[in-house]
């Protein structure tokens, strides 16, 4: 009897040792061994009901246990085959069979895709761990993947608005100075770095409205996480470390109303000036949105059967909704799944005396590896009237602005702004472009196009391109 009690006592001790979770701050090392149905956290054995394996020279781990090891929360959408992991206010989205990984809304490409085997989802260990800023090491001897938690970054100093800082602080190359002021309803912000700002992105998000500035290879230093300004257009500015390794500092301007912006980088690339303001009074000219294809003409069809005509219409309706929230009038060349001729589309825009025409499409290629984003416009200068030359030049401006917004929000390959002889952009009387947002023929991008959040991103980018173009014409 005493022996049985001792055995039970030992069993419960072992159970609690292996069952108790390890806090993220206490994690020193996580080890997955290929072929083993278990993993180690700080030398504690954690059993799995599946084993780690190698495929395409990458180590795959069951998503449930990879999430548990990193202390991440996991959500699985059976319908869309999407895996979402959450950890420390960071979010990672992936899809079975897709090499696209979306980290905090920014899209990147992996060299392998998540897989489904025996009704279990497996993720490549390295890109997932690194998305949450863990460090990953492969040990060939023993076939081990070793994951280390992120190191706390060294503290950096920031140049304050007062003078008299030490020479040591002045030489710091990873700090920022931020100044914000308001004059005549215009918010002016200067961001000064103590090293050149080589790369940055500015874009707007809605619901709620906010302007985002991402500074690459720059650290925020000791800037306060929030500055309340209570200006007419801007309510507050938030500053944070959006990403580490590489460093990305993100500035978020919370907006009180619809606003536009202008930006300028100084010659030495150390000072970025951004002006945020409301558009001038008066309604904008009508914008005609053209969802490509429809009815008996499905357009391109993806590898799993997704039809271009359906995606085009959904995105166009989203653009219309965004523009309507900014009091910009819009009309669609088709409201449902019906056929509309090419010349009917441009004819409708001409008859309505529209100010802009934007045709929305998804691209396709016989080579399913081809991918990326592009915008087309019509250009033919020979023997053209002066007003037609101006229209073509304005079309190029609209194409450039829209392409940049698409690249900022989608993160896909840049296939550039291109000239084309498409009927819908050739026969309109106003500036006109044709957007090819992504390749529906590409496995990964077709998968993205099935996702509501990605279609909304396309719509946001197109709408932002339109509003940015409108304000440049008024400046």
C-alpha positions in Angstrom: 0.0 0.0 0.0 2.8 2.4 1.0 4.6 1.6 -2.3 1.5 2.5 -4.3 1.1 5.8 -2.5 4.8 6.6 -3.2 4.4 5.8 -6.9 1.3 7.9 -7.2 3.0 10.8 -5.4 6.0 10.6 -7.8 3.6 10.4 -10.7 1.8 13.6 -9.7 5.1 15.4 -9.1 6.3 14.5 -12.6 2.9 15.5 -14.0 3.1 19.0 -12.6 6.7 19.4 -13.6 5.9 18.6 -17.2 2.5 20.2 -17.3 3.3 23.6 -15.8 3.7 26.3 -18.5 7.0 28.2 -18.8 6.7 31.9 -18.9 8.1 33.6 -22.0 10.5 35.6 -19.9 11.9 32.4 -18.4 12.4 30.6 -21.7 16.1 30.2 -22.4 16.1 27.6 -25.2 13.5 25.6 -27.2 14.7 22.5 -29.0 12.9 20.4 -31.7 14.6 17.2 -32.8 13.7 15.8 -36.2 11.8 12.6 -35.9 11.1 13.0 -32.2 7.5 13.2 -30.8 8.7 15.7 -28.1 10.5 18.9 -27.7 12.5 20.6 -24.9 11.9 23.9 -23.1 14.8 24.8 -20.8 15.7 21.1 -20.8 12.2 20.1 -19.8 10.7 17.4 -22.0 7.3 18.3 -23.6 5.6 15.4 -25.3 3.9 15.8 -28.7 1.4 13.5 -30.5 3.3 14.1 -33.8 6.9 14.4 -34.9 9.0 17.1 -36.4 10.2 16.4 -40.0 12.2 17.8 -42.8 10.8 18.7 -46.2 12.4 20.8 -48.9 15.4 21.3 -46.6 13.2 23.0 -44.0 12.2 21.7 -40.6 8.4 21.5 -40.0 6.8 21.5 -36.6 3.1 20.8 -35.6 1.5 24.2 -35.3 -0.1 23.4 -31.9 3.3 22.6 -30.3 5.2 25.4 -32.0 2.6 27.8 -30.7 2.8 26.3 -27.2 6.6 26.4 -27.2 6.6 30.1 -28.1 3.7 30.8 -25.8 1.7 32.1 -28.8 -2.1 31.9 -29.1 -3.3 30.0 -32.2 -6.4 30.4 -34.3 -7.3 28.0 -37.1 -9.9 28.8 -39.8 -11.0 25.5 -41.3 -12.9 27.2 -44.2 -10.0 29.3 -45.4 -7.2 27.1 -44.2 -5.6 30.1 -42.4 -3.4 29.9 -39.3 -3.1 33.0 -37.1 -0.7 33.2 -34.2 -0.7 36.0 -31.6 2.1 36.9 -29.2 3.0 40.1 -27.4 0.7 42.3 -29.6 2.2 40.7 -32.8 0.1 38.8 -35.3 1.3 36.3 -37.9 -1.1 35.0 -40.7 -0.3 32.0 -42.9 -2.3 29.8 -45.3 -1.8 26.1 -46.1 0.0 25.8 -49.4 0.9 29.5 -49.6 4.5 30.9 -49.2 3.0 34.3 -48.1 3.5 35.2 -44.5 1.8 38.4 -43.1 3.4 39.9 -40.0 1.4 42.7 -38.4 -0.3 43.5 -41.7 2.9 43.4 -43.8 3.2 40.7 -46.4 6.5 38.8 -47.1 7.5 35.6 -48.9 8.8 32.4 -47.4 10.7 29.8 -49.4 8.4 27.0 -48.3 4.7 26.9 -47.4 2.7 25.4 -44.4 1.5 21.9 -45.1 -1.4 19.7 -44.0 -0.6 16.0 -43.3 -3.0 13.5 -41.7 -5.3 16.4 -40.8 -2.6 18.1 -38.9 -1.1 21.5 -39.7 2.7 21.8 -39.8 4.6 25.1 -40.1 8.2 25.8 -41.0 9.9 26.6 -37.7 12.4 29.3 -38.7 10.2 31.9 -40.4 7.5 31.6 -37.7 9.9 32.0 -34.8 11.8 34.8 -36.5 8.5 36.6 -37.2 8.1 36.9 -33.4 11.8 38.0 -33.2 13.1 34.7 -31.7 16.5 33.6 -33.0 16.8 30.2 -34.7 19.8 27.9 -35.0 20.1 24.7 -36.9 22.4 22.0 -35.4 23.3 19.5 -38.0 24.6 17.1 -35.4 21.5 15.6 -33.9 19.2 17.2 -36.5 18.0 19.9 -34.1 16.3 23.3 -34.4 17.2 25.4 -31.5 15.1 28.6 -30.8 16.3 31.4 -28.5 14.0 34.2 -27.2 14.7 37.7 -28.4 17.3 39.7 -26.6 16.3 42.9 -25.0 17.7 45.7 -27.2 20.3 48.0 -25.8 18.8 51.3 -24.5 19.4 54.3 -26.8 19.4 58.0 -26.1 17.2 60.5 -27.9 18.1 64.2 -28.6 15.6 66.2 -26.7 14.1 69.5 -27.9 16.4 71.3 -25.5 20.0 71.9 -26.4 23.1 71.1 -24.4 23.2 67.3 -24.9 26.4 65.5 -24.3 28.7 64.6 -27.2 28.0 61.0 -26.5 24.3 61.5 -27.1 24.9 63.6 -30.3 27.0 60.7 -31.8 24.3 58.1 -31.2 23.1 56.9 -34.6 19.9 55.2 -33.7 17.9 57.9 -32.1 15.2 60.3 -33.2 13.9 63.8 -32.6 10.2 64.4 -33.2 8.6 67.9 -33.4 4.9 68.5 -34.2 3.2 71.9 -34.6 -0.1 73.3 -36.1 -0.7 76.4 -38.2 -4.0 77.2 -40.0 -5.3 73.6 -39.6 -2.1 72.2 -41.1 -0.2 69.7 -38.9 3.6 69.8 -39.6 5.8 67.1 -38.3 9.6 66.8 -38.6 11.4 63.6 -37.8 15.1 64.0 -37.5 17.4 60.9 -37.3 21.1 60.8 -36.5 21.8 58.6 -39.5 20.4 58.8 -43.0 16.8 57.6 -43.5 17.6 55.2 -46.3 14.1 53.7 -46.6 10.7 54.7 -45.3 7.0 54.2 -46.2 4.0 56.4 -45.6 0.4 55.1 -45.9 -3.1 55.6 -44.5 -5.4 53.2 -42.8 -9.1 53.5 -42.1 -11.5 52.4 -39.3 -10.2 54.4 -37.5 -8.4 56.9 -39.8 -4.7 57.1 -39.2 -1.5 58.0 -41.0 1.4 55.5 -40.7 5.1 56.3 -41.1 7.6 53.3 -41.0 11.3 54.2 -40.8 13.6 51.3 -41.7 16.9 50.6 -39.8 16.0 53.3 -37.3 15.3 52.9 -33.6 12.9 55.0 -31.6 15.3 55.6 -28.8 13.6 57.2 -25.7 10.8 59.0 -27.6 7.6 58.9 -25.5 5.2 56.2 -26.7 2.4 58.7 -27.1 2.2 62.5 -27.5 -1.3 64.0 -27.2 -1.5 67.2 -29.4 -5.3 67.7 -29.9 -4.9 69.5 -33.2 -7.8 70.0 -35.6 -6.7 67.1 -37.8 -4.4 65.1 -35.5 -5.4 64.0 -32.0 -2.2 62.2 -31.0 1.0 60.7 -32.2 2.1 57.2 -31.2 5.7 55.9 -31.5 6.8 52.4 -31.2 9.3 49.7 -32.2 7.3 48.0 -34.9 10.0 45.4 -35.7 13.4 44.4 -34.6 16.2 42.8 -36.6 15.8 44.7 -38.8 14.7 47.7 -36.9 11.5 49.5 -37.9 10.2 52.5 -36.0 6.5 53.2 -36.6 4.8 56.5 -36.1 1.0 56.5 -36.0 -0.9 59.8 -36.4 -4.5 59.3 -35.1 -6.7 61.5 -37.3 -9.9 63.3 -36.3 -11.1 63.6 -39.9 -10.4 62.8 -43.5 -6.9 64.2 -44.3 -4.2 64.2 -47.0 -0.5 64.5 -46.6 2.7 65.7 -48.3 6.2 64.5 -47.4 9.7 65.6 -48.2 13.1 64.1 -47.2 16.0 66.5 -46.7 19.0 66.4 -49.0 21.2 64.8 -46.3 18.3 62.2 -45.8 18.2 62.9 -42.0 15.1 65.0 -41.8 11.7 63.8 -43.0 9.0 66.5 -43.0 5.3 65.5 -43.2 2.4 67.9 -43.6 -1.1 66.6 -42.8 -4.2 68.7 -43.8 -7.8 68.5 -44.9 -8.8 69.0 -48.5 -10.0 72.3 -49.8 -13.8 72.9 -49.7 -15.9 71.8 -52.7 -16.9 68.4 -54.0 -14.5 66.3 -56.0 -15.3 65.3 -59.6 -17.0 61.9 -60.0 -14.7 58.8 -60.0 -15.8 55.9 -62.2 -14.7 52.5 -60.9 -14.6 49.7 -63.5 -14.7 46.1 -62.1 -13.1 44.2 -65.0 -15.0 41.3 -66.8 -18.3 40.0 -65.6 -21.2 37.8 -66.7 -20.2 35.4 -69.5 -16.7 36.8 -69.4 -15.1 35.4 -66.1 -11.6 36.8 -66.8 -8.7 34.8 -65.6 -9.4 31.7 -63.4 -7.0 30.7 -60.6 -5.5 27.3 -59.9 -8.3 26.4 -57.5 -11.1 28.0 -59.6 -11.3 31.5 -58.2 -12.7 33.8 -60.9 -11.2 37.2 -61.6 -14.6 38.8 -62.3 -15.8 38.0 -58.7 -12.6 39.4 -57.1 -12.7 42.6 -59.3 -16.3 43.4 -58.3 -15.7 42.8 -54.6 -12.6 45.0 -54.5 -14.4 47.8 -56.5 -17.3 47.8 -54.1 -14.8 48.2 -51.2 -13.1 51.1 -53.0 -16.5 52.7 -53.5 -17.3 52.4 -49.8 -13.9 53.9 -48.7 -14.3 56.8 -51.2 -17.9 57.4 -50.1 -16.7 57.8 -46.5 -14.5 60.7 -47.8 -17.4 62.3 -49.6 -16.0 61.4 -53.0 -18.7 60.5 -55.5 -18.3 57.2 -57.3 -20.1 55.1 -59.9 -19.4 51.5 -60.9 -19.6 50.3 -64.5 -21.3 47.2 -63.2 -23.0 46.5 -59.8 -23.4 42.8 -60.2 -22.3 39.8 -62.3 -23.3 41.0 -65.7 -21.5 41.5 -69.0 -20.5 45.1 -70.0 -18.6 45.8 -73.2 -15.3 47.6 -73.2 -16.5 50.7 -75.0 -19.6 50.8 -72.8 -17.4 51.1 -69.8 -15.3 54.1 -71.1 -18.5 55.5 -72.7 -20.2 55.6 -69.4 -17.4 57.5 -67.8 -17.3 60.0 -70.7 -21.1 60.5 -70.6 -21.0 61.2 -66.8 -18.1 63.7 -67.4 -16.1 61.8 -64.7 -12.9 63.2 -63.3 -11.1 59.9 -63.1 -11.5 56.3 -64.4 -10.0 53.3 -62.6 -10.3 49.8 -64.0 -9.7 47.0 -61.5 -8.3 43.7 -62.6 -6.2 40.7 -61.4 -3.4 39.6 -63.6 -2.6 36.1 -65.0 0.2 34.3 -66.7 0.7 30.7 -68.1 3.7 30.4 -65.8 2.2 30.1 -62.3 5.4 31.4 -60.7 4.9 34.9 -62.1 3.7 37.3 -59.5 3.5 40.9 -58.4 1.6 44.2 -58.8 1.4 46.6 -61.7 -0.6 49.6 -63.0 -1.2 50.5 -66.7 -2.0 53.7 -68.5 -2.3 54.7 -72.1 0.4 56.9 -73.7 0.6 57.8 -77.4 2.0 61.3 -78.0 2.2 61.3 -81.9 -0.1 63.9 -83.5 -2.2 64.2 -80.3 -4.1 67.3 -79.2 -2.8 69.3 -76.3 -5.6 68.2 -74.0 -5.0 64.6 -74.8 -1.3 64.9 -74.0 -2.3 66.5 -70.6 -4.7 63.6 -70.0 -2.0 61.1 -70.6 0.4 62.8 -68.4 -2.2 63.0 -65.6 -2.9 59.3 -66.2 0.8 58.6 -65.6 0.8 60.6 -62.3 -2.3 58.6 -61.1 -0.6 55.3 -62.1 2.6 56.2 -60.2 0.7 57.2 -57.0 -1.6 54.2 -57.1 1.3 51.8 -57.7 3.2 53.1 -54.7 0.2 52.7 -52.5 -0.3 49.2 -53.7 3.3 48.3 -53.0 3.2 49.9 -49.5 0.1 48.0 -48.4 0.4 44.7 -50.3 4.1 44.0 -50.1 4.1 42.1 -53.4 6.7 42.2 -56.1 7.0 45.6 -58.0 6.2 45.0 -61.7 6.1 48.7 -62.3 4.0 51.3 -64.0 3.6 50.3 -67.7 2.1 51.7 -70.9 -0.7 49.7 -72.6 -3.2 50.1 -75.4 -6.2 48.8 -73.4 -9.5 50.1 -74.8 -10.9 51.3 -71.5 -7.9 53.6 -70.8 -7.4 54.6 -74.4 -11.0 55.8 -75.1 -11.7 57.7 -71.9 -11.7 61.5 -71.9 -10.3 61.8 -68.3 -7.1 60.4 -66.6 -7.5 56.7 -66.6 -5.6 53.7 -65.3 -5.9 49.9 -65.2 -4.8 48.2 -62.0 -3.5 44.6 -62.0 -3.3 44.1 -58.2 -2.0 40.6 -58.0 -1.7 37.4 -60.1 -4.7 35.2 -59.7 -2.8 32.5 -61.7 -0.1 32.3 -59.0 -0.8 29.8 -56.2 0.2 32.1 -53.3 -1.4 35.2 -54.6 -4.7 33.4 -55.6 -4.8 32.2 -52.0 -4.3 35.8 -50.7 -7.1 37.0 -53.1 -9.5 34.6 -51.3 -8.9 36.4 -48.0 -11.2 39.3 -47.1 -8.4 41.2 -45.3 -6.2 41.2 -48.5 -9.0 42.4 -50.7 -9.6 45.2 -48.3 -5.9 46.1 -48.5 -6.1 46.3 -52.3 -9.2 48.5 -51.9 -7.4 50.8 -49.4 -4.4 51.1 -51.7 -6.5 52.0 -54.7 -8.7 54.5 -52.8 -5.6 56.1 -51.3 -4.0 56.4 -54.7 -7.2 58.2 -55.9 -7.3 60.6 -52.9 -3.6 61.3 -53.1 -3.9 62.1 -56.8 -6.8 64.5 -56.2 -5.0 66.5 -53.6 -1.9 66.8 -55.8 -4.0 68.5 -58.4 -5.1 71.1 -55.8 -1.7 71.7 -54.2 
